[in-house]
Amino acid sequence: MVRLELTDTEAVDLKEILTYYLSELRMEIADTDSMDFRENLKRREVFLKDLIGQLPIGSVEREAENSER
């Protein structure tokens, strides 16, 4: 098992990056004609959703925004 330690700011940044990529991935899934490739992309989508769900939300994001001000 791999563990990754991130600062609060890094976790917020990573979540934003993954969320953006997830949006792009959904468009790719919709535009893909190959069923095999589409299934692979859908597996990646599930993985990304799970990963995003494991990242902190709420107060951590607000604290990071406040510290930048």
PQR file with spaces between the fields and no chain letter, atoms N, CA, C, O and H, PARSE charges and radii, in Angstrom:
ATOM       1  N    MET     1       0.849   -1.176    0.000 -0.4000 1.5000
ATOM       2  CA   MET     1       0.000    0.000    0.000 -0.0000 2.0000
ATOM       3  C    MET     1       0.896    1.241    0.000  0.5500 1.7000
ATOM       4  O    MET     1       1.885    1.301    0.730 -0.5500 1.4000
ATOM       5  N    VAL     2       0.553    2.191   -0.795 -0.4000 1.5000
ATOM       6  CA   VAL     2       1.293    3.450   -0.877 -0.0000 2.0000
ATOM       7  C    VAL     2       0.529    4.509   -0.096  0.5500 1.7000
ATOM       8  O    VAL     2      -0.687    4.645   -0.238 -0.5500 1.4000
ATOM       9  H    VAL     2      -0.251    2.142   -1.388  0.4000 1.0000
ATOM      10  N    ARG     3       1.247    5.249    0.720 -0.4000 1.5000
ATOM      11  CA   ARG     3       0.648    6.348    1.467 -0.0000 2.0000
ATOM      12  C    ARG     3       1.297    7.639    0.995  0.5500 1.7000
ATOM      13  O    ARG     3       2.497    7.696    0.726 -0.5500 1.4000
ATOM      14  H    ARG     3       2.235    5.138    0.835  0.4000 1.0000
ATOM      15  N    LEU     4       0.479    8.663    0.902 -0.4000 1.5000
ATOM      16  CA   LEU     4       0.947    9.955    0.420 -0.0000 2.0000
ATOM      17  C    LEU     4       0.546   11.013    1.435  0.5500 1.7000
ATOM      18  O    LEU     4      -0.633   11.156    1.761 -0.5500 1.4000
ATOM      19  H    LEU     4      -0.496    8.617    1.120  0.4000 1.0000
ATOM      20  N    GLU     5       1.515   11.742    1.926 -0.4000 1.5000
ATOM      21  CA   GLU     5       1.223   12.818    2.870 -0.0000 2.0000
ATOM      22  C    GLU     5       1.270   14.147    2.126  0.5500 1.7000
ATOM      23  O    GLU     5       2.228   14.453    1.417 -0.5500 1.4000
ATOM      24  H    GLU     5       2.472   11.626    1.661  0.4000 1.0000
ATOM      25  N    LEU     6       0.210   14.923    2.309 -0.4000 1.5000
ATOM      26  CA   LEU     6       0.094   16.216    1.646 -0.0000 2.0000
ATOM      27  C    LEU     6      -0.223   17.286    2.677  0.5500 1.7000
ATOM      28  O    LEU     6      -0.870   17.017    3.689 -0.5500 1.4000
ATOM      29  H    LEU     6      -0.568   14.674    2.885  0.4000 1.0000
ATOM      30  N    THR     7       0.235   18.491    2.413 -0.4000 1.5000
ATOM      31  CA   THR     7      -0.212   19.610    3.233 -0.0000 2.0000
ATOM      32  C    THR     7      -1.659   19.888    2.860  0.5500 1.7000
ATOM      33  O    THR     7      -2.156   19.383    1.854 -0.5500 1.4000
ATOM      34  H    THR     7       0.761   18.709    1.590  0.4000 1.0000
ATOM      35  N    ASP     8      -2.329   20.688    3.668 -0.4000 1.5000
ATOM      36  CA   ASP     8      -3.719   21.032    3.363 -0.0000 2.0000
ATOM      37  C    ASP     8      -3.833   21.706    1.999  0.5500 1.7000
ATOM      38  O    ASP     8      -4.741   21.411    1.223 -0.5500 1.4000
ATOM      39  H    ASP     8      -1.925   21.098    4.486  0.4000 1.0000
ATOM      40  N    THR     9      -2.916   22.600    1.723 -0.4000 1.5000
ATOM      41  CA   THR     9      -2.937   23.310    0.439 -0.0000 2.0000
ATOM      42  C    THR     9      -2.703   22.352   -0.720  0.5500 1.7000
ATOM      43  O    THR     9      -3.365   22.454   -1.753 -0.5500 1.4000
ATOM      44  H    THR     9      -2.178   22.839    2.353  0.4000 1.0000
ATOM      45  N    GLU    10      -1.774   21.432   -0.559 -0.4000 1.5000
ATOM      46  CA   GLU    10      -1.511   20.445   -1.609 -0.0000 2.0000
ATOM      47  C    GLU    10      -2.730   19.558   -1.849  0.5500 1.7000
ATOM      48  O    GLU    10      -3.041   19.223   -2.991 -0.5500 1.4000
ATOM      49  H    GLU    10      -1.236   21.349    0.279  0.4000 1.0000
ATOM      50  N    ALA    11      -3.419   19.178   -0.771 -0.4000 1.5000
ATOM      51  CA   ALA    11      -4.612   18.344   -0.911 -0.0000 2.0000
ATOM      52  C    ALA    11      -5.707   19.077   -1.677  0.5500 1.7000
ATOM      53  O    ALA    11      -6.390   18.491   -2.516 -0.5500 1.4000
ATOM      54  H    ALA    11      -3.166   19.451    0.157  0.4000 1.0000
ATOM      55  N    VAL    12      -5.866   20.354   -1.382 -0.4000 1.5000
ATOM      56  CA   VAL    12      -6.861   21.160   -2.098 -0.0000 2.0000
ATOM      57  C    VAL    12      -6.479   21.280   -3.570  0.5500 1.7000
ATOM      58  O    VAL    12      -7.324   21.120   -4.451 -0.5500 1.4000
ATOM      59  H    VAL    12      -5.311   20.830   -0.700  0.4000 1.0000
ATOM      60  N    ASP    13      -5.209   21.560   -3.832 -0.4000 1.5000
ATOM      61  CA   ASP    13      -4.745   21.677   -5.215 -0.0000 2.0000
ATOM      62  C    ASP    13      -4.929   20.362   -5.975  0.5500 1.7000
ATOM      63  O    ASP    13      -5.397   20.352   -7.113 -0.5500 1.4000
ATOM      64  H    ASP    13      -4.522   21.690   -3.116  0.4000 1.0000
ATOM      65  N    LEU    14      -4.556   19.260   -5.334 -0.4000 1.5000
ATOM      66  CA   LEU    14      -4.709   17.953   -5.979 -0.0000 2.0000
ATOM      67  C    LEU    14      -6.172   17.663   -6.282  0.5500 1.7000
ATOM      68  O    LEU    14      -6.495   17.148   -7.353 -0.5500 1.4000
ATOM      69  H    LEU    14      -4.176   19.268   -4.409  0.4000 1.0000
ATOM      70  N    LYS    15      -7.044   17.985   -5.360 -0.4000 1.5000
ATOM      71  CA   LYS    15      -8.477   17.752   -5.583 -0.0000 2.0000
ATOM      72  C    LYS    15      -8.979   18.565   -6.776  0.5500 1.7000
ATOM      73  O    LYS    15      -9.755   18.063   -7.589 -0.5500 1.4000
ATOM      74  H    LYS    15      -6.781   18.404   -4.490  0.4000 1.0000
ATOM      75  N    GLU    16      -8.541   19.809   -6.881 -0.4000 1.5000
ATOM      76  CA   GLU    16      -8.938   20.649   -8.016 -0.0000 2.0000
ATOM      77  C    GLU    16      -8.432   20.069   -9.328  0.5500 1.7000
ATOM      78  O    GLU    16      -9.166   20.032  -10.316 -0.5500 1.4000
ATOM      79  H    GLU    16      -7.911   20.217   -6.221  0.4000 1.0000
ATOM      80  N    ILE    17      -7.198   19.621   -9.343 -0.4000 1.5000
ATOM      81  CA   ILE    17      -6.606   19.041  -10.555 -0.0000 2.0000
ATOM      82  C    ILE    17      -7.354   17.780  -10.966  0.5500 1.7000
ATOM      83  O    ILE    17      -7.697   17.613  -12.136 -0.5500 1.4000
ATOM      84  H    ILE    17      -6.602   19.652   -8.540  0.4000 1.0000
ATOM      85  N    LEU    18      -7.606   16.896  -10.011 -0.4000 1.5000
ATOM      86  CA   LEU    18      -8.304   15.644  -10.323 -0.0000 2.0000
ATOM      87  C    LEU    18      -9.735   15.895  -10.766  0.5500 1.7000
ATOM      88  O    LEU    18     -10.237   15.208  -11.656 -0.5500 1.4000
ATOM      89  H    LEU    18      -7.327   17.032   -9.061  0.4000 1.0000
ATOM      90  N    THR    19     -10.398   16.869  -10.158 -0.4000 1.5000
ATOM      91  CA   THR    19     -11.769   17.205  -10.542 -0.0000 2.0000
ATOM      92  C    THR    19     -11.808   17.735  -11.970  0.5500 1.7000
ATOM      93  O    THR    19     -12.709   17.397  -12.738 -0.5500 1.4000
ATOM      94  H    THR    19      -9.990   17.426   -9.435  0.4000 1.0000
ATOM      95  N    TYR    20     -10.826   18.568  -12.325 -0.4000 1.5000
ATOM      96  CA   TYR    20     -10.742   19.072  -13.698 -0.0000 2.0000
ATOM      97  C    TYR    20     -10.517   17.908  -14.664  0.5500 1.7000
ATOM      98  O    TYR    20     -11.183   17.813  -15.695 -0.5500 1.4000
ATOM      99  H    TYR    20     -10.094   18.842  -11.701  0.4000 1.0000
ATOM     100  N    TYR    21      -9.586   17.032  -14.328 -0.4000 1.5000
ATOM     101  CA   TYR    21      -9.297   15.888  -15.189 -0.0000 2.0000
ATOM     102  C    TYR    21     -10.515   14.985  -15.335  0.5500 1.7000
ATOM     103  O    TYR    21     -10.770   14.454  -16.416 -0.5500 1.4000
ATOM     104  H    TYR    21      -9.045   17.109  -13.491  0.4000 1.0000
ATOM     105  N    LEU    22     -11.262   14.809  -14.260 -0.4000 1.5000
ATOM     106  CA   LEU    22     -12.467   13.986  -14.300 -0.0000 2.0000
ATOM     107  C    LEU    22     -13.476   14.558  -15.292  0.5500 1.7000
ATOM     108  O    LEU    22     -14.118   13.808  -16.028 -0.5500 1.4000
ATOM     109  H    LEU    22     -11.055   15.240  -13.382  0.4000 1.0000
ATOM     110  N    SER    23     -13.615   15.857  -15.316 -0.4000 1.5000
ATOM     111  CA   SER    23     -14.512   16.505  -16.270 -0.0000 2.0000
ATOM     112  C    SER    23     -14.065   16.239  -17.709  0.5500 1.7000
ATOM     113  O    SER    23     -14.880   15.925  -18.577 -0.5500 1.4000
ATOM     114  H    SER    23     -13.093   16.466  -14.718  0.4000 1.0000
ATOM     115  N    GLU    24     -12.768   16.370  -17.944 -0.4000 1.5000
ATOM     116  CA   GLU    24     -12.220   16.094  -19.277 -0.0000 2.0000
ATOM     117  C    GLU    24     -12.398   14.622  -19.648  0.5500 1.7000
ATOM     118  O    GLU    24     -12.697   14.299  -20.798 -0.5500 1.4000
ATOM     119  H    GLU    24     -12.107   16.626  -17.239  0.4000 1.0000
ATOM     120  N    LEU    25     -12.216   13.747  -18.686 -0.4000 1.5000
ATOM     121  CA   LEU    25     -12.367   12.316  -18.916 -0.0000 2.0000
ATOM     122  C    LEU    25     -13.798   11.973  -19.311  0.5500 1.7000
ATOM     123  O    LEU    25     -14.016   11.135  -20.187 -0.5500 1.4000
ATOM     124  H    LEU    25     -11.974   14.009  -17.752  0.4000 1.0000
ATOM     125  N    ARG    26     -14.760   12.605  -18.680 -0.4000 1.5000
ATOM     126  CA   ARG    26     -16.173   12.361  -19.016 -0.0000 2.0000
ATOM     127  C    ARG    26     -16.472   12.756  -20.466  0.5500 1.7000
ATOM     128  O    ARG    26     -17.236   12.080  -21.156 -0.5500 1.4000
ATOM     129  H    ARG    26     -14.583   13.286  -17.969  0.4000 1.0000
ATOM     130  N    MET    27     -15.871   13.843  -20.914 -0.4000 1.5000
ATOM     131  CA   MET    27     -16.062   14.244  -22.314 -0.0000 2.0000
ATOM     132  C    MET    27     -15.424   13.222  -23.244  0.5500 1.7000
ATOM     133  O    MET    27     -15.987   12.899  -24.290 -0.5500 1.4000
ATOM     134  H    MET    27     -15.251   14.392  -20.354  0.4000 1.0000
ATOM     135  N    GLU    28     -14.252   12.711  -22.871 -0.4000 1.5000
ATOM     136  CA   GLU    28     -13.575   11.695  -23.676 -0.0000 2.0000
ATOM     137  C    GLU    28     -14.413   10.421  -23.749  0.5500 1.7000
ATOM     138  O    GLU    28     -14.514    9.801  -24.807 -0.5500 1.4000
ATOM     139  H    GLU    28     -13.795   12.974  -22.021  0.4000 1.0000
ATOM     140  N    ILE    29     -15.008   10.034  -22.632 -0.4000 1.5000
ATOM     141  CA   ILE    29     -15.864    8.845  -22.613 -0.0000 2.0000
ATOM     142  C    ILE    29     -17.029    9.026  -23.580  0.5500 1.7000
ATOM     143  O    ILE    29     -17.365    8.112  -24.333 -0.5500 1.4000
ATOM     144  H    ILE    29     -14.926   10.538  -21.772  0.4000 1.0000
ATOM     145  N    ALA    30     -17.635   10.192  -23.557 -0.4000 1.5000
ATOM     146  CA   ALA    30     -18.780   10.459  -24.420 -0.0000 2.0000
ATOM     147  C    ALA    30     -18.402   10.452  -25.904  0.5500 1.7000
ATOM     148  O    ALA    30     -19.213   10.083  -26.754 -0.5500 1.4000
ATOM     149  H    ALA    30     -17.362   10.934  -22.945  0.4000 1.0000
ATOM     150  N    ASP    31     -17.170   10.862  -26.210 -0.4000 1.5000
ATOM     151  CA   ASP    31     -16.739   10.968  -27.611 -0.0000 2.0000
ATOM     152  C    ASP    31     -16.066    9.709  -28.156  0.5500 1.7000
ATOM     153  O    ASP    31     -15.721    9.658  -29.337 -0.5500 1.4000
ATOM     154  H    ASP    31     -16.511   11.162  -25.520  0.4000 1.0000
ATOM     155  N    THR    32     -15.878    8.707  -27.321 -0.4000 1.5000
ATOM     156  CA   THR    32     -15.146    7.511  -27.725 -0.0000 2.0000
ATOM     157  C    THR    32     -16.063    6.496  -28.392  0.5500 1.7000
ATOM     158  O    THR    32     -17.124    6.160  -27.865 -0.5500 1.4000
ATOM     159  H    THR    32     -16.158    8.749  -26.362  0.4000 1.0000
ATOM     160  N    ASP    33     -15.644    6.012  -29.553 -0.4000 1.5000
ATOM     161  CA   ASP    33     -16.427    5.021  -30.291 -0.0000 2.0000
ATOM     162  C    ASP    33     -16.078    3.586  -29.888  0.5500 1.7000
ATOM     163  O    ASP    33     -16.938    2.707  -29.937 -0.5500 1.4000
ATOM     164  H    ASP    33     -14.782    6.284  -29.981  0.4000 1.0000
ATOM     165  N    SER    34     -14.854    3.345  -29.499 -0.4000 1.5000
ATOM     166  CA   SER    34     -14.396    1.999  -29.147 -0.0000 2.0000
ATOM     167  C    SER    34     -14.950    1.593  -27.787  0.5500 1.7000
ATOM     168  O    SER    34     -14.698    2.259  -26.783 -0.5500 1.4000
ATOM     169  H    SER    34     -14.155    4.059  -29.459  0.4000 1.0000
ATOM     170  N    MET    35     -15.699    0.507  -27.757 -0.4000 1.5000
ATOM     171  CA   MET    35     -16.300    0.045  -26.506 -0.0000 2.0000
ATOM     172  C    MET    35     -15.232   -0.388  -25.505  0.5500 1.7000
ATOM     173  O    MET    35     -15.368   -0.115  -24.313 -0.5500 1.4000
ATOM     174  H    MET    35     -15.904   -0.034  -28.573  0.4000 1.0000
ATOM     175  N    ASP    36     -14.176   -1.055  -25.962 -0.4000 1.5000
ATOM     176  CA   ASP    36     -13.115   -1.480  -25.047 -0.0000 2.0000
ATOM     177  C    ASP    36     -12.430   -0.278  -24.406  0.5500 1.7000
ATOM     178  O    ASP    36     -12.194   -0.250  -23.198 -0.5500 1.4000
ATOM     179  H    ASP    36     -14.066   -1.277  -26.931  0.4000 1.0000
ATOM     180  N    PHE    37     -12.118    0.708  -25.232 -0.4000 1.5000
ATOM     181  CA   PHE    37     -11.467    1.909  -24.723 -0.0000 2.0000
ATOM     182  C    PHE    37     -12.392    2.643  -23.764  0.5500 1.7000
ATOM     183  O    PHE    37     -11.948    3.140  -22.729 -0.5500 1.4000
ATOM     184  H    PHE    37     -12.310    0.686  -26.214  0.4000 1.0000
ATOM     185  N    ARG    38     -13.676    2.716  -24.103 -0.4000 1.5000
ATOM     186  CA   ARG    38     -14.669    3.375  -23.246 -0.0000 2.0000
ATOM     187  C    ARG    38     -14.740    2.690  -21.877  0.5500 1.7000
ATOM     188  O    ARG    38     -14.809    3.365  -20.850 -0.5500 1.4000
ATOM     189  H    ARG    38     -14.037    2.313  -24.944  0.4000 1.0000
ATOM     190  N    GLU    39     -14.724    1.377  -21.860 -0.4000 1.5000
ATOM     191  CA   GLU    39     -14.778    0.647  -20.587 -0.0000 2.0000
ATOM     192  C    GLU    39     -13.541    0.938  -19.738  0.5500 1.7000
ATOM     193  O    GLU    39     -13.642    1.083  -18.520 -0.5500 1.4000
ATOM     194  H    GLU    39     -14.668    0.829  -22.695  0.4000 1.0000
ATOM     195  N    ASN    40     -12.391    1.022  -20.370 -0.4000 1.5000
ATOM     196  CA   ASN    40     -11.168    1.381  -19.640 -0.0000 2.0000
ATOM     197  C    ASN    40     -11.273    2.789  -19.055  0.5500 1.7000
ATOM     198  O    ASN    40     -10.874    3.027  -17.915 -0.5500 1.4000
ATOM     199  H    ASN    40     -12.309    0.904  -21.360  0.4000 1.0000
ATOM     200  N    LEU    41     -11.807    3.709  -19.835 -0.4000 1.5000
ATOM     201  CA   LEU    41     -11.981    5.079  -19.353 -0.0000 2.0000
ATOM     202  C    LEU    41     -12.982    5.130  -18.201  0.5500 1.7000
ATOM     203  O    LEU    41     -12.806    5.903  -17.260 -0.5500 1.4000
ATOM     204  H    LEU    41     -12.132    3.516  -20.761  0.4000 1.0000
ATOM     205  N    LYS    42     -14.022    4.315  -18.271 -0.4000 1.5000
ATOM     206  CA   LYS    42     -15.017    4.285  -17.191 -0.0000 2.0000
ATOM     207  C    LYS    42     -14.405    3.737  -15.903  0.5500 1.7000
ATOM     208  O    LYS    42     -14.733    4.210  -14.815 -0.5500 1.4000
ATOM     209  H    LYS    42     -14.165    3.687  -19.036  0.4000 1.0000
ATOM     210  N    ARG    43     -13.526    2.753  -16.016 -0.4000 1.5000
ATOM     211  CA   ARG    43     -12.830    2.246  -14.826 -0.0000 2.0000
ATOM     212  C    ARG    43     -11.954    3.347  -14.220  0.5500 1.7000
ATOM     213  O    ARG    43     -11.878    3.489  -12.999 -0.5500 1.4000
ATOM     214  H    ARG    43     -13.260    2.370  -16.900  0.4000 1.0000
ATOM     215  N    ARG    44     -11.308    4.106  -15.068 -0.4000 1.5000
ATOM     216  CA   ARG    44     -10.489    5.223  -14.590 -0.0000 2.0000
ATOM     217  C    ARG    44     -11.368    6.275  -13.914  0.5500 1.7000
ATOM     218  O    ARG    44     -10.974    6.867  -12.909 -0.5500 1.4000
ATOM     219  H    ARG    44     -11.369    3.991  -16.060  0.4000 1.0000
ATOM     220  N    GLU    45     -12.559    6.503  -14.469 -0.4000 1.5000
ATOM     221  CA   GLU    45     -13.489    7.465  -13.873 -0.0000 2.0000
ATOM     222  C    GLU    45     -13.888    7.034  -12.458  0.5500 1.7000
ATOM     223  O    GLU    45     -13.920    7.857  -11.543 -0.5500 1.4000
ATOM     224  H    GLU    45     -12.879    6.023  -15.285  0.4000 1.0000
ATOM     225  N    VAL    46     -14.187    5.759  -12.281 -0.4000 1.5000
ATOM     226  CA   VAL    46     -14.553    5.243  -10.962 -0.0000 2.0000
ATOM     227  C    VAL    46     -13.394    5.433   -9.986  0.5500 1.7000
ATOM     228  O    VAL    46     -13.593    5.860   -8.849 -0.5500 1.4000
ATOM     229  H    VAL    46     -14.161    5.090  -13.024  0.4000 1.0000
ATOM     230  N    PHE    47     -12.176    5.111  -10.440 -0.4000 1.5000
ATOM     231  CA   PHE    47     -10.996    5.280   -9.609 -0.0000 2.0000
ATOM     232  C    PHE    47     -10.828    6.741   -9.189  0.5500 1.7000
ATOM     233  O    PHE    47     -10.578    7.027   -8.018 -0.5500 1.4000
ATOM     234  H    PHE    47     -12.014    4.764  -11.364  0.4000 1.0000
ATOM     235  N    LEU    48     -10.964    7.661  -10.140 -0.4000 1.5000
ATOM     236  CA   LEU    48     -10.805    9.086   -9.830 -0.0000 2.0000
ATOM     237  C    LEU    48     -11.853    9.566   -8.840  0.5500 1.7000
ATOM     238  O    LEU    48     -11.535   10.311   -7.913 -0.5500 1.4000
ATOM     239  H    LEU    48     -11.167    7.429  -11.092  0.4000 1.0000
ATOM     240  N    LYS    49     -13.097    9.149   -9.028 -0.4000 1.5000
ATOM     241  CA   LYS    49     -14.159    9.547   -8.099 -0.0000 2.0000
ATOM     242  C    LYS    49     -13.839    9.074   -6.689  0.5500 1.7000
ATOM     243  O    LYS    49     -14.034    9.809   -5.722 -0.5500 1.4000
ATOM     244  H    LYS    49     -13.355    8.544   -9.781  0.4000 1.0000
ATOM     245  N    ASP    50     -13.348    7.846   -6.576 -0.4000 1.5000
ATOM     246  CA   ASP    50     -12.986    7.308   -5.272 -0.0000 2.0000
ATOM     247  C    ASP    50     -11.830    8.093   -4.668  0.5500 1.7000
ATOM     248  O    ASP    50     -11.859    8.435   -3.485 -0.5500 1.4000
ATOM     249  H    ASP    50     -13.189    7.249   -7.362  0.4000 1.0000
ATOM     250  N    LEU    51     -10.828    8.375   -5.464 -0.4000 1.5000
ATOM     251  CA   LEU    51      -9.672    9.122   -4.987 -0.0000 2.0000
ATOM     252  C    LEU    51     -10.063   10.526   -4.541  0.5500 1.7000
ATOM     253  O    LEU    51      -9.633   10.984   -3.482 -0.5500 1.4000
ATOM     254  H    LEU    51     -10.805    8.097   -6.424  0.4000 1.0000
ATOM     255  N    ILE    52     -10.866   11.202   -5.334 -0.4000 1.5000
ATOM     256  CA   ILE    52     -11.338   12.545   -4.985 -0.0000 2.0000
ATOM     257  C    ILE    52     -12.127   12.491   -3.681  0.5500 1.7000
ATOM     258  O    ILE    52     -12.007   13.379   -2.837 -0.5500 1.4000
ATOM     259  H    ILE    52     -11.215   10.830   -6.194  0.4000 1.0000
ATOM     260  N    GLY    53     -12.931   11.449   -3.523 -0.4000 1.5000
ATOM     261  CA   GLY    53     -13.721   11.299   -2.308 -0.0000 2.0000
ATOM     262  C    GLY    53     -12.878   11.088   -1.063  0.5500 1.7000
ATOM     263  O    GLY    53     -13.347   11.349    0.045 -0.5500 1.4000
ATOM     264  H    GLY    53     -13.028   10.727   -4.208  0.4000 1.0000
ATOM     265  N    GLN    54     -11.657   10.626   -1.213 -0.4000 1.5000
ATOM     266  CA   GLN    54     -10.772   10.408   -0.069 -0.0000 2.0000
ATOM     267  C    GLN    54     -10.039   11.674    0.360  0.5500 1.7000
ATOM     268  O    GLN    54      -9.480   11.732    1.455 -0.5500 1.4000
ATOM     269  H    GLN    54     -11.275   10.413   -2.113  0.4000 1.0000
ATOM     270  N    LEU    55     -10.042   12.674   -0.492 -0.4000 1.5000
ATOM     271  CA   LEU    55      -9.350   13.919   -0.154 -0.0000 2.0000
ATOM     272  C    LEU    55     -10.224   14.761    0.762  0.5500 1.7000
ATOM     273  O    LEU    55     -11.450   14.731    0.650 -0.5500 1.4000
ATOM     274  H    LEU    55     -10.496   12.627   -1.382  0.4000 1.0000
ATOM     275  N    PRO    56      -9.601   15.515    1.674 -0.5600 1.5000
ATOM     276  CA   PRO    56     -10.367   16.320    2.627  0.2800 2.0000
ATOM     277  C    PRO    56     -11.215   17.379    1.928  0.5500 1.7000
ATOM     278  O    PRO    56     -10.855   17.909    0.877 -0.5500 1.4000
ATOM     279  N    ILE    57     -12.333   17.659    2.542 -0.4000 1.5000
ATOM     280  CA   ILE    57     -13.225   18.698    2.018 -0.0000 2.0000
ATOM     281  C    ILE    57     -13.619   19.639    3.150  0.5500 1.7000
ATOM     282  O    ILE    57     -13.268   19.426    4.311 -0.5500 1.4000
ATOM     283  H    ILE    57     -12.626   17.228    3.396  0.4000 1.0000
ATOM     284  N    GLY    58     -14.347   20.671    2.789 -0.4000 1.5000
ATOM     285  CA   GLY    58     -14.938   21.549    3.802 -0.0000 2.0000
ATOM     286  C    GLY    58     -13.929   22.458    4.461  0.5500 1.7000
ATOM     287  O    GLY    58     -13.333   23.315    3.810 -0.5500 1.4000
ATOM     288  H    GLY    58     -14.632   20.844    1.846  0.4000 1.0000
ATOM     289  N    SER    59     -13.735   22.270    5.762 -0.4000 1.5000
ATOM     290  CA   SER    59     -12.924   23.202    6.544 -0.0000 2.0000
ATOM     291  C    SER    59     -11.482   23.276    6.047  0.5500 1.7000
ATOM     292  O    SER    59     -10.861   24.336    6.125 -0.5500 1.4000
ATOM     293  H    SER    59     -14.219   21.574    6.291  0.4000 1.0000
ATOM     294  N    VAL    60     -10.945   22.177    5.543 -0.4000 1.5000
ATOM     295  CA   VAL    60      -9.569   22.197    5.042 -0.0000 2.0000
ATOM     296  C    VAL    60      -9.460   23.152    3.863  0.5500 1.7000
ATOM     297  O    VAL    60      -8.510   23.932    3.781 -0.5500 1.4000
ATOM     298  H    VAL    60     -11.450   21.316    5.480  0.4000 1.0000
ATOM     299  N    GLU    61     -10.432   23.096    2.944 -0.4000 1.5000
ATOM     300  CA   GLU    61     -10.410   23.995    1.794 -0.0000 2.0000
ATOM     301  C    GLU    61     -10.552   25.445    2.249  0.5500 1.7000
ATOM     302  O    GLU    61      -9.850   26.327    1.754 -0.5500 1.4000
ATOM     303  H    GLU    61     -11.203   22.463    3.011  0.4000 1.0000
ATOM     304  N    ARG    62     -11.453   25.686    3.186 -0.4000 1.5000
ATOM     305  CA   ARG    62     -11.648   27.057    3.660 -0.0000 2.0000
ATOM     306  C    ARG    62     -10.403   27.566    4.375  0.5500 1.7000
ATOM     307  O    ARG    62     -10.029   28.726    4.206 -0.5500 1.4000
ATOM     308  H    ARG    62     -12.023   24.970    3.588  0.4000 1.0000
ATOM     309  N    GLU    63      -9.753   26.716    5.171 -0.4000 1.5000
ATOM     310  CA   GLU    63      -8.539   27.118    5.861 -0.0000 2.0000
ATOM     311  C    GLU    63      -7.432   27.460    4.861  0.5500 1.7000
ATOM     312  O    GLU    63      -6.700   28.431    5.050 -0.5500 1.4000
ATOM     313  H    GLU    63     -10.057   25.773    5.309  0.4000 1.0000
ATOM     314  N    ALA    64      -7.314   26.674    3.814 -0.4000 1.5000
ATOM     315  CA   ALA    64      -6.291   26.933    2.804 -0.0000 2.0000
ATOM     316  C    ALA    64      -6.551   28.258    2.094  0.5500 1.7000
ATOM     317  O    ALA    64      -5.625   29.031    1.850 -0.5500 1.4000
ATOM     318  H    ALA    64      -7.910   25.885    3.660  0.4000 1.0000
ATOM     319  N    GLU    65      -7.809   28.516    1.764 -0.4000 1.5000
ATOM     320  CA   GLU    65      -8.148   29.778    1.105 -0.0000 2.0000
ATOM     321  C    GLU    65      -7.859   30.957    2.025  0.5500 1.7000
ATOM     322  O    GLU    65      -7.339   31.980    1.580 -0.5500 1.4000
ATOM     323  H    GLU    65      -8.562   27.889    1.961  0.4000 1.0000
ATOM     324  N    ASN    66      -8.196   30.819    3.304 -0.4000 1.5000
ATOM     325  CA   ASN    66      -7.973   31.906    4.246 -0.0000 2.0000
ATOM     326  C    ASN    66      -6.491   32.173    4.475  0.5500 1.7000
ATOM     327  O    ASN    66      -6.095   33.322    4.672 -0.5500 1.4000
ATOM     328  H    ASN    66      -8.619   29.988    3.665  0.4000 1.0000
ATOM     329  N    SER    67      -5.671   31.131    4.454 -0.4000 1.5000
ATOM     330  CA   SER    67      -4.239   31.323    4.692 -0.0000 2.0000
ATOM     331  C    SER    67      -3.561   32.022    3.524  0.5500 1.7000
ATOM     332  O    SER    67      -2.501   32.626    3.691 -0.5500 1.4000
ATOM     333  H    SER    67      -5.993   30.198    4.294  0.4000 1.0000
ATOM     334  N    GLU    68      -4.165   31.944    2.342 -0.4000 1.5000
ATOM     335  CA   GLU    68      -3.588   32.605    1.169 -0.0000 2.0000
ATOM     336  C    GLU    68      -3.908   34.087    1.142  0.5500 1.7000
ATOM     337  O    GLU    68      -3.266   34.848    0.417 -0.5500 1.4000
ATOM     338  H    GLU    68      -5.026   31.453    2.207  0.4000 1.0000
ATOM     339  N    ARG    69      -4.873   34.498    1.908 -0.4000 1.5000
ATOM     340  CA   ARG    69      -5.292   35.917    1.893 -0.0000 2.0000
ATOM     341  C    ARG    69      -4.424   36.783    2.732  0.5500 1.7000
ATOM     342  O    ARG    69      -4.652   37.989    2.816 -0.5500 1.4000
ATOM     343  H    ARG    69      -5.395   33.881    2.497  0.4000 1.0000
